[in-house]
Amino acid sequence: MTSLSSIALSGLQAAQLQMDSSAHNIANLNTEGFHRQTVEQQAVPDGGVRASTRRADAAGSALAEDLVNQVAAGYAYKANLRVIETERRMAGALLDARA
Protein backbone atom coordinates (compact mmCIF):
# COMPACT_ATOMS: atom_id res chain seq x y z
CA MET A 1 0.00 0.00 0.00
CA THR A 2 1.27 3.45 -0.92
CA SER A 3 1.40 6.08 1.80
CA LEU A 4 -0.78 9.16 1.66
CA SER A 5 2.25 11.41 1.44
CA SER A 6 3.65 9.63 -1.62
CA ILE A 7 0.24 9.78 -3.32
CA ALA A 8 -0.03 13.49 -2.52
CA LEU A 9 3.56 14.04 -3.65
CA SER A 10 2.72 12.60 -7.06
CA GLY A 11 -0.21 15.04 -7.17
CA LEU A 12 2.12 17.93 -6.29
CA GLN A 13 4.48 16.92 -9.09
CA ALA A 14 1.61 16.66 -11.58
CA ALA A 15 0.30 20.08 -10.56
CA GLN A 16 3.78 21.57 -10.92
CA LEU A 17 4.16 20.03 -14.37
CA GLN A 18 0.77 21.49 -15.39
CA MET A 19 1.80 24.90 -14.05
CA ASP A 20 5.13 24.77 -15.91
CA SER A 21 3.51 23.60 -19.13
CA SER A 22 0.80 26.24 -19.19
CA ALA A 23 3.35 28.96 -18.29
CA HIS A 24 5.50 27.74 -21.20
CA ASN A 25 2.48 27.95 -23.50
CA ILE A 26 1.60 31.46 -22.35
CA ALA A 27 5.20 32.66 -22.72
CA ASN A 28 5.25 31.40 -26.32
CA LEU A 29 1.77 32.63 -27.20
CA ASN A 30 2.99 34.85 -30.06
CA THR A 31 5.73 32.56 -31.34
CA GLU A 32 5.00 31.70 -34.95
CA GLY A 33 4.47 27.98 -35.54
CA PHE A 34 4.53 27.19 -31.82
CA HIS A 35 2.95 23.89 -30.76
CA ARG A 36 1.47 23.95 -27.26
CA GLN A 37 2.37 21.47 -24.56
CA THR A 38 -0.39 19.47 -22.95
CA VAL A 39 -0.17 17.46 -19.76
CA GLU A 40 -1.56 13.97 -19.66
CA GLN A 41 -2.23 12.36 -16.30
CA GLN A 42 -2.73 8.69 -15.65
CA ALA A 43 -3.74 7.03 -12.40
CA VAL A 44 -1.16 4.71 -10.86
CA PRO A 45 -2.62 1.35 -9.69
CA ASP A 46 -1.38 1.65 -6.06
CA GLY A 47 -2.49 5.27 -5.80
CA GLY A 48 -1.29 8.58 -7.09
CA VAL A 49 -0.85 9.91 -10.58
CA ARG A 50 1.74 9.84 -13.33
CA ALA A 51 1.94 12.98 -15.47
CA SER A 52 3.78 13.65 -18.70
CA THR A 53 3.83 16.37 -21.33
CA ARG A 54 2.91 15.96 -24.94
CA ARG A 55 3.32 18.33 -27.88
CA ALA A 56 0.05 19.34 -29.53
CA ASP A 57 -0.38 18.10 -33.09
CA ALA A 58 -1.38 21.49 -34.51
CA ALA A 59 0.32 24.84 -34.04
CA GLY A 60 -1.66 27.52 -32.26
CA SER A 61 -2.53 28.94 -28.88
CA ALA A 62 -5.32 28.40 -26.39
CA LEU A 63 -4.85 31.23 -23.91
CA ALA A 64 -8.14 30.69 -22.08
CA GLU A 65 -7.38 26.99 -21.58
CA ASP A 66 -3.86 27.74 -20.35
CA LEU A 67 -5.12 30.34 -17.87
CA VAL A 68 -7.72 27.90 -16.52
CA ASN A 69 -5.00 25.23 -16.26
CA GLN A 70 -2.86 27.65 -14.23
CA VAL A 71 -5.67 28.22 -11.72
CA ALA A 72 -6.61 24.54 -11.55
CA ALA A 73 -2.97 23.53 -11.02
CA GLY A 74 -2.72 26.03 -8.16
CA TYR A 75 -5.76 24.53 -6.46
CA ALA A 76 -4.51 20.98 -7.01
CA TYR A 77 -1.12 21.90 -5.55
CA LYS A 78 -2.71 23.40 -2.44
CA ALA A 79 -5.05 20.43 -1.97
CA ASN A 80 -2.21 17.90 -2.16
CA LEU A 81 -0.11 19.98 0.20
CA ARG A 82 -2.99 19.92 2.70
CA VAL A 83 -3.08 16.12 2.49
CA ILE A 84 0.61 15.95 3.40
CA GLU A 85 0.15 18.43 6.26
CA THR A 86 -2.86 16.52 7.59
CA GLU A 87 -1.04 13.17 7.42
CA ARG A 88 1.88 14.61 9.39
CA ARG A 89 -0.44 16.16 11.97
CA MET A 90 -2.29 12.86 12.39
CA ALA A 91 0.97 10.92 12.75
CA GLY A 92 2.12 13.40 15.41
CA ALA A 93 -1.17 13.07 17.29
CA LEU A 94 -0.92 9.27 17.12
CA LEU A 95 2.64 9.39 18.52
CA ASP A 96 1.50 11.74 21.31
CA ALA A 97 -1.38 9.43 22.18
CA ARG A 98 0.92 6.40 22.41
CA ALA A 99 3.62 8.18 24.44
NUVEXZA-257783 format. One record per residue: residue in one letter; x, y, z of N, C-alpha, C, CB in turn. Coordinates in nm, 4 decimals. Atoms other than C-alpha are relative to their C-alpha. Glycine has a CB too. Example, Ala and Ser with C-alpha at 12.3 -4.5 7.8 and 13.67 -1.06 7.14 Angstrom:
REM NUVEXZA-257783
+-----+----------+----------+----------+----------+----------+----------+----------+----------+----------+----------+----------+----------+
: res :      n_x :      n_y :      n_z :     ca_x :     ca_y :     ca_z :      c_x :      c_y :      c_z :     cb_x :     cb_y :     cb_z :
+-----+----------+----------+----------+----------+----------+----------+----------+----------+----------+----------+----------+----------+
:   A :   0.0890 :  -0.1190 :   0.0000 :   1.2300 :  -0.4500 :   0.7800 :   0.0900 :   0.1200 :   0.0000 :  -0.0992 :   0.0027 :   0.1246 :
:   S :  -0.0820 :  -0.1190 :  -0.0060 :   1.3670 :  -0.1060 :   0.7140 :  -0.0770 :   0.1090 :   0.0730 :   0.0414 :   0.0462 :  -0.1415 :
+-----+----------+----------+----------+----------+----------+----------+----------+----------+----------+----------+----------+----------+
REM end
This chain:
REM NUVEXZA-257783
+-----+----------+----------+----------+----------+----------+----------+----------+----------+----------+----------+----------+----------+
: res :      n_x :      n_y :      n_z :     ca_x :     ca_y :     ca_z :      c_x :      c_y :      c_z :     cb_x :     cb_y :     cb_z :
+-----+----------+----------+----------+----------+----------+----------+----------+----------+----------+----------+----------+----------+
:   M :   0.0842 :  -0.1185 :   0.0000 :   0.0000 :   0.0000 :   0.0000 :   0.0882 :   0.1242 :   0.0000 :  -0.0955 :   0.0002 :   0.1219 :
:   T :  -0.0752 :  -0.1238 :   0.0107 :   0.1272 :   0.3447 :  -0.0915 :  -0.0462 :   0.0963 :   0.1078 :  -0.0161 :   0.0626 :  -0.1400 :
:   S :   0.0353 :  -0.0943 :  -0.1060 :   0.1401 :   0.6080 :   0.1804 :  -0.0708 :   0.1221 :  -0.0577 :   0.1252 :   0.0431 :   0.0775 :
:   L :   0.0703 :  -0.1207 :   0.0426 :  -0.0780 :   0.9158 :   0.1657 :   0.0960 :   0.1064 :  -0.0490 :  -0.0838 :   0.0551 :   0.1134 :
:   S :  -0.0937 :  -0.1048 :   0.0397 :   0.2253 :   1.1408 :   0.1444 :   0.0590 :  -0.0267 :  -0.1380 :   0.1118 :   0.0123 :   0.1027 :
:   S :  -0.0544 :   0.0262 :   0.1335 :   0.3650 :   0.9634 :  -0.1623 :  -0.1070 :   0.0187 :  -0.1084 :   0.0576 :  -0.1426 :  -0.0068 :
:   I :   0.1095 :  -0.0259 :   0.0941 :   0.0238 :   0.9784 :  -0.3318 :  -0.0140 :   0.1507 :  -0.0210 :  -0.1341 :  -0.0610 :   0.0520 :
:   A :   0.0123 :  -0.1447 :   0.0095 :  -0.0028 :   1.3488 :  -0.2522 :   0.1212 :   0.0617 :  -0.0696 :  -0.0173 :   0.0607 :   0.1388 :
:   L :  -0.1201 :  -0.0497 :   0.0661 :   0.3561 :   1.4039 :  -0.3652 :  -0.0111 :  -0.0156 :  -0.1508 :   0.1239 :  -0.0733 :   0.0516 :
:   S :   0.0186 :   0.0178 :   0.1444 :   0.2716 :   1.2601 :  -0.7056 :  -0.0987 :   0.1038 :  -0.0535 :  -0.0501 :  -0.1435 :  -0.0316 :
:   G :   0.0936 :  -0.1051 :   0.0385 :  -0.0205 :   1.5041 :  -0.7172 :   0.0667 :   0.1368 :  -0.0056 :  -0.1165 :   0.0039 :   0.0966 :
:   L :  -0.0764 :  -0.1257 :   0.0012 :   0.2121 :   1.7925 :  -0.6286 :   0.0853 :   0.0092 :  -0.1265 :   0.0900 :   0.0107 :   0.1261 :
:   Q :  -0.0852 :   0.0010 :   0.1193 :   0.4477 :   1.6922 :  -0.9090 :  -0.0824 :   0.0186 :  -0.1268 :   0.0794 :  -0.1308 :  -0.0079 :
:   A :   0.0869 :  -0.0157 :   0.1167 :   0.1611 :   1.6655 :  -1.1584 :  -0.0496 :   0.1435 :  -0.0105 :  -0.1191 :  -0.0971 :   0.0075 :
:   A :   0.0455 :  -0.1396 :   0.0005 :   0.0295 :   2.0082 :  -1.0563 :   0.1127 :   0.0929 :  -0.0430 :  -0.0520 :   0.0408 :   0.1393 :
:   Q :  -0.1146 :  -0.0828 :   0.0387 :   0.3781 :   2.1573 :  -1.0916 :   0.0282 :  -0.0127 :  -0.1496 :   0.1249 :  -0.0395 :   0.0810 :
:   L :  -0.0202 :   0.0209 :   0.1430 :   0.4157 :   2.0033 :  -1.4375 :  -0.1063 :   0.0751 :  -0.0800 :  -0.0034 :  -0.1504 :  -0.0337 :
:   Q :   0.1080 :  -0.0732 :   0.0680 :   0.0774 :   2.1489 :  -1.5388 :   0.0267 :   0.1500 :   0.0040 :  -0.1369 :  -0.0314 :   0.0651 :
:   M :  -0.0310 :  -0.1416 :  -0.0145 :   0.1801 :   2.4904 :  -1.4052 :   0.1134 :   0.0396 :  -0.0950 :   0.0380 :   0.0322 :   0.1461 :
:   D :  -0.1141 :  -0.0278 :   0.0881 :   0.5128 :   2.4773 :  -1.5910 :  -0.0405 :  -0.0033 :  -0.1473 :   0.1122 :  -0.1011 :   0.0252 :
:   S :   0.0417 :   0.0164 :   0.1383 :   0.3513 :   2.3600 :  -1.9128 :  -0.0876 :   0.1156 :  -0.0465 :  -0.0739 :  -0.1313 :  -0.0170 :
:   S :   0.0874 :  -0.1106 :   0.0411 :   0.0796 :   2.6238 :  -1.9190 :   0.0764 :   0.1325 :  -0.0006 :  -0.1223 :   0.0099 :   0.0938 :
:   A :  -0.0833 :  -0.1210 :   0.0013 :   0.3348 :   2.8957 :  -1.8291 :   0.0849 :   0.0039 :  -0.1275 :   0.0913 :   0.0053 :   0.1262 :
:   H :  -0.0782 :   0.0107 :   0.1239 :   0.5502 :   2.7744 :  -2.1197 :  -0.0872 :   0.0378 :  -0.1201 :   0.0569 :  -0.1444 :  -0.0171 :
:   N :   0.0919 :  -0.0312 :   0.1098 :   0.2482 :   2.7952 :  -2.3504 :  -0.0316 :   0.1484 :  -0.0051 :  -0.1292 :  -0.0801 :   0.0143 :
:   I :   0.0325 :  -0.1425 :  -0.0048 :   0.1600 :   3.1463 :  -2.2352 :   0.1205 :   0.0834 :  -0.0438 :  -0.0449 :   0.0408 :   0.1423 :
:   A :  -0.1209 :  -0.0745 :   0.0367 :   0.5201 :   3.2656 :  -2.2721 :   0.0254 :  -0.0046 :  -0.1508 :   0.1214 :  -0.0561 :   0.0749 :
:   N :  -0.0228 :   0.0154 :   0.1437 :   0.5253 :   3.1399 :  -2.6315 :  -0.1244 :   0.0277 :  -0.0835 :   0.0496 :  -0.1389 :  -0.0290 :
:   L :   0.1289 :  -0.0269 :   0.0631 :   0.1771 :   3.2635 :  -2.7199 :   0.0141 :   0.0604 :  -0.1395 :  -0.0812 :   0.0925 :   0.0872 :
:   N :  -0.0148 :  -0.0695 :   0.1284 :   0.2992 :   3.4855 :  -3.0059 :   0.1132 :  -0.0547 :  -0.0862 :   0.0231 :   0.1463 :   0.0242 :
:   T :  -0.1074 :   0.0607 :   0.0792 :   0.5732 :   3.2556 :  -3.1344 :  -0.0614 :  -0.0704 :  -0.1210 :   0.0838 :  -0.1005 :   0.0862 :
:   E :   0.0554 :   0.0567 :   0.1232 :   0.4996 :   3.1697 :  -3.4948 :   0.0315 :  -0.1495 :  -0.0104 :   0.0553 :   0.0745 :  -0.1231 :
:   G :  -0.0168 :   0.1438 :   0.0178 :   0.4472 :   2.7981 :  -3.5544 :   0.0148 :  -0.0785 :   0.1299 :   0.1185 :  -0.0250 :  -0.0851 :
:   F :  -0.0165 :   0.0654 :  -0.1297 :   0.4530 :   2.7185 :  -3.1820 :  -0.1080 :  -0.1057 :   0.0210 :  -0.0042 :   0.1037 :   0.1136 :
:   H :   0.0913 :   0.1087 :  -0.0360 :   0.2955 :   2.3889 :  -3.0756 :  -0.0073 :  -0.0046 :   0.1521 :   0.0474 :  -0.1387 :  -0.0595 :
:   R :   0.0212 :   0.0005 :  -0.1442 :   0.1469 :   2.3948 :  -2.7262 :   0.0417 :  -0.1330 :   0.0625 :  -0.1462 :   0.0289 :   0.0315 :
:   Q :  -0.0215 :   0.1209 :  -0.0784 :   0.2367 :   2.1470 :  -2.4559 :  -0.1302 :  -0.0314 :   0.0731 :   0.1198 :   0.0170 :   0.1007 :
:   T :   0.1132 :   0.0428 :  -0.0815 :  -0.0393 :   1.9473 :  -2.2949 :   0.0519 :  -0.0991 :   0.1031 :  -0.1138 :  -0.0633 :  -0.0878 :
:   V :  -0.0394 :   0.0924 :  -0.1061 :  -0.0173 :   1.7463 :  -1.9760 :  -0.1028 :  -0.1118 :   0.0050 :   0.0114 :   0.0726 :   0.1387 :
:   E :   0.0862 :   0.1174 :  -0.0104 :  -0.1562 :   1.3965 :  -1.9660 :   0.0270 :  -0.0670 :   0.1336 :   0.0237 :  -0.0992 :  -0.1185 :
:   Q :  -0.0126 :   0.0648 :  -0.1303 :  -0.2233 :   1.2357 :  -1.6299 :  -0.0648 :  -0.1373 :  -0.0058 :  -0.0643 :   0.0862 :   0.1117 :
:   Q :   0.0502 :   0.1374 :  -0.0024 :  -0.2733 :   0.8690 :  -1.5650 :   0.0080 :  -0.0510 :   0.1436 :   0.0813 :  -0.0926 :  -0.0976 :
:   A :   0.0021 :   0.0544 :  -0.1357 :  -0.3745 :   0.7026 :  -1.2395 :   0.0986 :  -0.1159 :   0.0110 :  -0.1426 :  -0.0464 :   0.0384 :
:   V :  -0.0929 :   0.1094 :  -0.0292 :  -0.1158 :   0.4706 :  -1.0856 :  -0.0776 :  -0.1039 :   0.0812 :   0.1287 :   0.0513 :   0.0784 :
:   P :   0.0812 :   0.1029 :  -0.0665 :  -0.2616 :   0.1348 :  -0.9686 :   0.0020 :   0.0042 :   0.1534 :   0.0466 :  -0.1341 :  -0.0445 :
:   D :  -0.0070 :  -0.0013 :  -0.1467 :  -0.1378 :   0.1647 :  -0.6062 :  -0.0376 :   0.1345 :   0.0605 :   0.1387 :  -0.0373 :   0.0449 :
:   G :   0.0376 :  -0.1321 :  -0.0476 :  -0.2485 :   0.5270 :  -0.5796 :   0.0939 :   0.1057 :  -0.0539 :  -0.0014 :   0.0037 :   0.1515 :
:   G :  -0.0792 :  -0.1091 :   0.0537 :  -0.1288 :   0.8577 :  -0.7087 :  -0.0248 :   0.0178 :  -0.1484 :   0.1471 :  -0.0238 :   0.0256 :
:   V :   0.0167 :  -0.0348 :   0.1408 :  -0.0848 :   0.9910 :  -1.0578 :   0.1366 :   0.0097 :  -0.0668 :  -0.0779 :   0.1330 :  -0.0151 :
:   R :  -0.1199 :  -0.0173 :   0.0815 :   0.1738 :   0.9844 :  -1.3335 :  -0.0347 :   0.1041 :  -0.1057 :   0.0480 :  -0.1368 :  -0.0653 :
:   A :   0.0275 :  -0.1066 :   0.0959 :   0.1939 :   1.2980 :  -1.5469 :   0.1161 :   0.0132 :  -0.0977 :  -0.0251 :   0.1339 :   0.0726 :
:   S :  -0.1017 :  -0.0218 :   0.1020 :   0.3778 :   1.3646 :  -1.8703 :  -0.0499 :   0.1063 :  -0.0970 :   0.0338 :  -0.1323 :  -0.0749 :
:   T :   0.0382 :  -0.1022 :   0.0977 :   0.3834 :   1.6368 :  -2.1333 :  -0.0012 :  -0.0607 :  -0.1391 :   0.0963 :   0.1211 :   0.0055 :
:   R :   0.0112 :   0.0416 :   0.1389 :   0.2906 :   1.5961 :  -2.4944 :  -0.0111 :   0.1263 :  -0.0847 :  -0.1232 :  -0.0954 :  -0.0222 :
:   R :   0.0061 :  -0.1131 :   0.0929 :   0.3317 :   1.8329 :  -2.7879 :  -0.1291 :  -0.0100 :  -0.0802 :   0.1247 :   0.0026 :  -0.0949 :
:   A :   0.1242 :  -0.0013 :   0.0772 :   0.0053 :   1.9338 :  -2.9532 :   0.0301 :  -0.0249 :  -0.1473 :  -0.0745 :   0.1342 :   0.0179 :
:   D :  -0.0185 :   0.0325 :   0.1415 :  -0.0385 :   1.8101 :  -3.3094 :   0.0013 :   0.1247 :  -0.0887 :  -0.1098 :  -0.0945 :  -0.0461 :
:   A :   0.0117 :  -0.1194 :   0.0833 :  -0.1376 :   2.1485 :  -3.4510 :   0.0593 :   0.1218 :   0.0712 :  -0.1473 :   0.0259 :  -0.0362 :
:   A :  -0.0521 :  -0.1247 :  -0.0545 :   0.0318 :   2.4837 :  -3.4040 :  -0.1166 :   0.0891 :   0.0403 :   0.0918 :   0.0719 :  -0.1027 :
:   G :   0.1038 :  -0.0939 :  -0.0413 :  -0.1658 :   2.7523 :  -3.2256 :  -0.0050 :   0.0138 :   0.1502 :  -0.1352 :  -0.0439 :  -0.0521 :
:   S :   0.0092 :  -0.0280 :  -0.1434 :  -0.2526 :   2.8936 :  -2.8884 :  -0.1409 :  -0.0269 :   0.0507 :   0.0402 :   0.1454 :   0.0295 :
:   A :   0.1283 :   0.0163 :  -0.0685 :  -0.5317 :   2.8396 :  -2.6387 :   0.0140 :   0.0706 :   0.1347 :  -0.0394 :  -0.1538 :   0.0177 :
:   L :  -0.0268 :  -0.0798 :  -0.1189 :  -0.4849 :   3.1235 :  -2.3906 :  -0.0998 :  -0.0270 :   0.1114 :  -0.0013 :   0.1465 :  -0.0349 :
:   A :   0.1013 :   0.0230 :  -0.1040 :  -0.8138 :   3.0687 :  -2.2076 :   0.0225 :  -0.1340 :   0.0692 :  -0.1416 :   0.0049 :  -0.0605 :
:   E :  -0.0248 :   0.1330 :  -0.0574 :  -0.7379 :   2.6989 :  -2.1576 :   0.1243 :   0.0011 :   0.0888 :   0.0161 :  -0.1048 :  -0.1118 :
:   D :  -0.1229 :  -0.0055 :  -0.0788 :  -0.3864 :   2.7741 :  -2.0349 :  -0.0196 :   0.0779 :   0.1300 :   0.1121 :   0.0631 :  -0.0819 :
:   L :   0.0279 :  -0.0760 :  -0.1221 :  -0.5117 :   3.0342 :  -1.7867 :  -0.0822 :  -0.0831 :   0.0990 :  -0.0744 :   0.1303 :  -0.0341 :
:   V :   0.0790 :   0.0889 :  -0.0863 :  -0.7716 :   2.7904 :  -1.6517 :   0.0888 :  -0.1093 :   0.0589 :  -0.1174 :  -0.0632 :  -0.0791 :
:   N :  -0.0922 :   0.1027 :  -0.0481 :  -0.5005 :   2.5232 :  -1.6257 :   0.0909 :   0.0538 :   0.1101 :   0.0843 :  -0.0538 :  -0.1155 :
:   Q :  -0.0826 :  -0.0616 :  -0.1038 :  -0.2863 :   2.7649 :  -1.4225 :  -0.0759 :   0.0038 :   0.1331 :   0.0425 :   0.1428 :  -0.0421 :
:   V :   0.0808 :  -0.0094 :  -0.1219 :  -0.5668 :   2.8220 :  -1.1719 :  -0.0268 :  -0.1389 :   0.0573 :  -0.1332 :   0.0726 :  -0.0286 :
:   A :   0.0288 :   0.1363 :  -0.0455 :  -0.6612 :   2.4539 :  -1.1548 :   0.1238 :  -0.0653 :   0.0600 :  -0.0529 :  -0.0849 :  -0.1160 :
:   A :  -0.1241 :   0.0568 :  -0.0525 :  -0.2973 :   2.3532 :  -1.1024 :   0.0321 :   0.0590 :   0.1374 :   0.1167 :   0.0254 :  -0.0977 :
:   G :  -0.0216 :  -0.0625 :  -0.1304 :  -0.2715 :   2.6032 :  -0.8163 :  -0.0872 :  -0.0629 :   0.1078 :  -0.0277 :   0.1493 :  -0.0080 :
:   Y :   0.0911 :   0.0639 :  -0.0959 :  -0.5765 :   2.4529 :  -0.6455 :   0.0426 :  -0.1444 :   0.0291 :  -0.1446 :   0.0026 :  -0.0538 :
:   A :  -0.0435 :   0.1383 :  -0.0185 :  -0.4508 :   2.0975 :  -0.7012 :   0.1247 :  -0.0056 :   0.0876 :   0.0273 :  -0.0667 :  -0.1360 :
:   Y :  -0.1223 :  -0.0043 :  -0.0798 :  -0.1122 :   2.1896 :  -0.5547 :  -0.0339 :   0.0222 :   0.1468 :   0.0945 :   0.1110 :  -0.0507 :
:   K :   0.0390 :  -0.0305 :  -0.1387 :  -0.2705 :   2.3405 :  -0.2436 :  -0.0724 :  -0.1180 :   0.0646 :  -0.0899 :   0.1249 :   0.0042 :
:   A :   0.0748 :   0.1133 :  -0.0553 :  -0.5046 :   2.0430 :  -0.1971 :   0.0936 :  -0.1149 :   0.0371 :  -0.1057 :  -0.0486 :  -0.1006 :
:   N :  -0.0944 :   0.1081 :  -0.0295 :  -0.2210 :   1.7904 :  -0.2164 :   0.0927 :   0.0370 :   0.1150 :   0.0823 :  -0.0342 :  -0.1241 :
:   L :  -0.0817 :  -0.0451 :  -0.1119 :  -0.0109 :   1.9984 :   0.0200 :  -0.0760 :  -0.0164 :   0.1316 :   0.0423 :   0.1467 :  -0.0198 :
:   R :   0.0836 :   0.0185 :  -0.1196 :  -0.2991 :   1.9917 :   0.2696 :  -0.0051 :  -0.1467 :   0.0429 :  -0.1423 :   0.0516 :  -0.0261 :
:   V :   0.0005 :   0.1435 :  -0.0325 :  -0.3081 :   1.6117 :   0.2488 :   0.1274 :  -0.0364 :   0.0749 :  -0.0135 :  -0.0862 :  -0.1286 :
:   I :  -0.1277 :   0.0289 :  -0.0658 :   0.0608 :   1.5946 :   0.3400 :   0.0022 :   0.0599 :   0.1400 :   0.1179 :   0.0544 :  -0.0831 :
:   E :   0.0033 :  -0.0647 :  -0.1313 :   0.0147 :   1.8431 :   0.6257 :  -0.0912 :  -0.0761 :   0.0971 :  -0.0474 :   0.1459 :  -0.0137 :
:   T :   0.0946 :   0.0725 :  -0.0842 :  -0.2858 :   1.6517 :   0.7588 :   0.0565 :  -0.1350 :   0.0415 :  -0.1330 :  -0.0189 :  -0.0729 :
:   E :  -0.0600 :   0.1295 :  -0.0339 :  -0.1043 :   1.3169 :   0.7424 :   0.1058 :   0.0179 :   0.1094 :   0.0630 :  -0.0660 :  -0.1261 :
:   R :  -0.1049 :  -0.0236 :  -0.1001 :   0.1881 :   1.4612 :   0.9390 :  -0.0598 :   0.0374 :   0.1351 :   0.0951 :   0.1107 :  -0.0472 :
:   R :   0.0671 :  -0.0372 :  -0.1241 :  -0.0441 :   1.6158 :   1.1967 :  -0.0619 :  -0.1221 :   0.0669 :  -0.1075 :   0.1058 :  -0.0268 :
:   M :   0.0614 :   0.1214 :  -0.0546 :  -0.2291 :   1.2860 :   1.2386 :   0.1055 :  -0.0944 :   0.0561 :  -0.0822 :  -0.0716 :  -0.1077 :
:   A :  -0.1076 :   0.0860 :  -0.0487 :   0.0971 :   1.0924 :   1.2753 :   0.0547 :   0.0542 :   0.1311 :   0.1126 :  -0.0116 :  -0.1047 :
:   G :  -0.0474 :  -0.0612 :  -0.1244 :   0.2119 :   1.3399 :   1.5411 :  -0.0972 :  -0.0227 :   0.1138 :   0.0223 :   0.1488 :  -0.0193 :
:   A :   0.1025 :   0.0218 :  -0.1024 :  -0.1170 :   1.3071 :   1.7287 :   0.0010 :  -0.1472 :   0.0448 :  -0.1409 :   0.0398 :  -0.0541 :
:   L :  -0.0047 :   0.1424 :  -0.0329 :  -0.0915 :   0.9273 :   1.7121 :   0.1210 :  -0.0289 :   0.0899 :   0.0062 :  -0.0859 :  -0.1296 :
:   L :  -0.1192 :   0.0201 :  -0.0826 :   0.2635 :   0.9386 :   1.8520 :  -0.0197 :   0.0593 :   0.1401 :   0.1234 :   0.0632 :  -0.0677 :
:   D :   0.0280 :  -0.0611 :  -0.1308 :   0.1504 :   1.1743 :   2.1307 :  -0.0936 :  -0.0883 :   0.0826 :  -0.0622 :   0.1403 :  -0.0182 :
:   A :   0.0950 :   0.0828 :  -0.0704 :  -0.1380 :   0.9429 :   2.2184 :   0.0652 :  -0.1292 :   0.0531 :  -0.1166 :  -0.0333 :  -0.0918 :
:   R :  -0.0658 :   0.1242 :  -0.0428 :   0.0917 :   0.6396 :   2.2406 :   0.1109 :   0.0250 :   0.1010 :   0.0568 :  -0.0730 :  -0.1202 :
:   A :  -0.1123 :  -0.0316 :  -0.0910 :   0.3621 :   0.8182 :   2.4442 :  -0.0413 :   0.0050 :   0.1437 :   0.0624 :   0.1311 :  -0.0369 :
+-----+----------+----------+----------+----------+----------+----------+----------+----------+----------+----------+----------+----------+
REM end
